[in-house]
Amino acid sequence: MFRFLATARLVVVGGAISYRALFNWTTPPMFIGTLLVGPLLQVFFFVFLGRELGVADDRFHLVGNAVLAASASGVYGGTMAVANERRYGTLGAVLLSPRHRIPLWLGRALPYVLNGLFVSAFVLTAASLVLGLPLPAGALAGLLLVLLVAAGACSAFGLALGALGLRFRDVFLVSNVASSVLLLLTGAAGVLWLTRRTAR
């Protein structure tokens, strides 16, 4: 029981401390502007572009971009969780810690998973209210599961990108490219491009 409590403390407390210390967007203006307003405007852009081009319906773009909204905090946050340790000179202490690696890095990823869930839920709720697109109550449980999986996958992907910071000087360039590739490959923009190309 003591070992379980110590592991849970490492995951929760260690993750919270690393989140506060290493995530550069924890200030309210940066958090609101980057993680809430940006993805919300992206939803509106794709919904109106989809309407103009006659591609899919509004809910397709709404749900797809809401799921994609989890990628910003997951990819960039996971990258910062590793790369900023190197930047601030504390990575050696983390790597030499006698604690188990899985709870240590799980604790680093957990705040970004929760952050991604919050951002996705906010974007989904706000965009559906503004656009007048109510979501069926029966779809919410499945949608929550999809958002959880997306946030977890993006956080793990961000940690993997952050590990590249051990070799590359500017790892945030890699995370910027990776985030753009996610936008293109998840279907939010790819469907529009492919549809216009085949229509010609």
PAZA-806608 format. One line per field, with one value per residue (C-alpha): residue number from 1; residue in one letter; z, y, x. Coordinates in steps of 0.001 Angstrom, whole numbers, plus 500000, padded with zeros to 6 digits. Layout:
num: NUM  ...
residu: A  ...
z: Z  ...
y: Y  ...
x: X  ...
END
This chain:
num: 1  2  3  4  5  6  7  8  9  10  11  12  13  14  15  16  17  18  19  20  21  22  23  24  25  26  27  28  29  30  31  32  33  34  35  36  37  38  39  40  41  42  43  44  45  46  47  48  49  50  51  52  53  54  55  56  57  58  59  60  61  62  63  64  65  66  67  68  69  70  71  72  73  74  75  76  77  78  79  80  81  82  83  84  85  86  87  88  89  90  91  92  93  94  95  96  97  98  99  100  101  102  103  104  105  106  107  108  109  110  111  112  113  114  115  116  117  118  119  120  121  122  123  124  125  126  127  128  129  130  131  132  133  134  135  136  137  138  139  140  141  142  143  144  145  146  147  148  149  150  151  152  153  154  155  156  157  158  159  160  161  162  163  164  165  166  167  168  169  170  171  172  173  174  175  176  177  178  179  180  181  182  183  184  185  186  187  188  189  190  191  192  193  194  195  196  197  198  199  200
residu: M  F  R  F  L  A  T  A  R  L  V  V  V  G  G  A  I  S  Y  R  A  L  F  N  W  T  T  P  P  M  F  I  G  T  L  L  V  G  P  L  L  Q  V  F  F  F  V  F  L  G  R  E  L  G  V  A  D  D  R  F  H  L  V  G  N  A  V  L  A  A  S  A  S  G  V  Y  G  G  T  M  A  V  A  N  E  R  R  Y  G  T  L  G  A  V  L  L  S  P  R  H  R  I  P  L  W  L  G  R  A  L  P  Y  V  L  N  G  L  F  V  S  A  F  V  L  T  A  A  S  L  V  L  G  L  P  L  P  A  G  A  L  A  G  L  L  L  V  L  L  V  A  A  G  A  C  S  A  F  G  L  A  L  G  A  L  G  L  R  F  R  D  V  F  L  V  S  N  V  A  S  S  V  L  L  L  L  T  G  A  A  G  V  L  W  L  T  R  R  T  A  R
z: 500000  500861  497472  495665  497568  496848  493138  493062  494823  492268  489386  490773  492718  490421  487362  488838  489809  486414  484691  486633  486116  482498  480608  479178  478542  482125  482303  481651  478518  476848  477887  476711  473483  472420  473724  473746  471212  468525  468245  468442  465495  463639  464044  462651  459732  458683  459226  457011  454461  454356  453825  450997  449250  450008  451768  454559  457110  459959  462637  460807  461020  464525  466045  464022  465031  468638  468787  467069  469672  472178  470079  470906  474652  474215  471545  472743  476429  476109  474184  476875  479609  478279  476313  479086  481548  479324  478876  482625  483404  485430  482959  484460  487891  486406  484414  487391  489743  491370  490870  488276  484833  483947  486859  486450  482791  483236  485782  483214  480615  482876  483178  479401  478964  481350  479668  476256  477514  478916  475715  473518  475710  475693  471913  471311  473675  472608  468873  469068  470956  468566  465427  466750  466333  469303  469857  470570  474208  473191  471407  474365  476055  472858  472122  475606  475043  471700  473303  476098  473644  471450  474408  475684  472274  471636  475054  474420  470967  472556  475041  472143  470295  473467  473585  470248  472219  473466  469916  468294  469483  468378  469137  468979  465226  465092  467215  464985  461905  463714  464740  461146  459889  462392  461011  457465  458134  460506  457822  458941  455963  453964  453127  451749  449611  448264  447479  445493  443664  442626  441646  439008
y: 500000  502352  501708  502474  505753  506743  506022  507950  510872  510818  510860  513558  515864  515422  516000  519132  520605  519899  521370  524613  524838  523752  524640  528104  528819  528694  532478  533379  535519  532847  530011  531749  533082  530010  527088  528384  531183  529754  526320  527920  530198  527174  525411  528422  528643  525023  525065  528115  526856  523515  525285  527372  524360  522054  519508  517373  518892  521300  518598  516816  519892  520742  517352  516819  520139  519726  516435  518098  520897  518445  518276  521778  521264  517634  518073  521362  520545  517140  518721  521376  518721  517227  520025  522615  520210  520341  524101  524748  522230  519801  516917  515123  515038  513648  510938  509945  509726  506279  506370  504146  505703  504858  506752  509569  510201  509317  512122  514445  513525  513525  517339  517683  514959  516822  520100  518638  517311  520720  522550  520073  520249  524053  524236  521688  523396  526974  526216  524165  526988  529719  527698  526299  522663  520653  517328  514266  513189  509572  510512  512279  509141  507952  511460  511746  508474  509721  513006  511095  508829  511804  513803  510825  510037  513663  513936  510766  512080  515357  513510  511605  514879  516376  513499  514778  517821  515706  515826  518942  522474  523843  521072  523473  523751  519988  520297  523113  520916  517929  519971  521136  517558  516472  519162  517923  514189  514074  515047  518554  520111  517001  516194  519690  519529  516039  516846  519940  518059  515146  517534  519048
x: 500000  502861  504488  501222  500788  504383  503888  500604  502292  505106  502603  500299  502618  505625  503458  501881  505254  506792  503712  503986  507734  508133  504943  505540  501846  500554  500095  496437  497014  499158  496861  493684  495152  497099  495073  491499  491038  493343  491670  488208  488994  490382  487022  485179  487607  487131  483363  482897  485417  483622  480314  481760  483300  480385  482612  481121  478784  479433  479554  482373  484587  483396  484179  487369  488878  487749  489655  492595  492539  494026  497173  498409  498770  499815  502456  503926  503477  505116  507957  508416  508326  511558  513235  512874  514499  517562  517242  517116  519864  517722  517487  520485  518848  515640  517424  519578  516606  516242  512452  510779  510697  507078  505425  507942  507095  503434  503284  504837  502212  499131  498728  498856  496241  493928  494815  494007  490665  489771  490735  488840  485735  485850  486277  483527  481078  481790  481759  478570  476828  478015  477271  473997  475027  473750  475485  473303  473468  474064  477282  478910  480315  482005  483223  484739  486597  487915  489052  490810  492641  493603  494910  496916  498372  499328  500989  503013  503913  505025  507258  508824  509448  510900  513385  514703  515813  518702  520094  518636  519162  515781  513305  510359  510850  510264  507109  505794  506240  504694  501663  501158  501487  498817  496514  497049  496855  493891  491405  490442  492243  493119  489497  488939  492057  491352  487757  488634  491384  489126  486329  488581
END
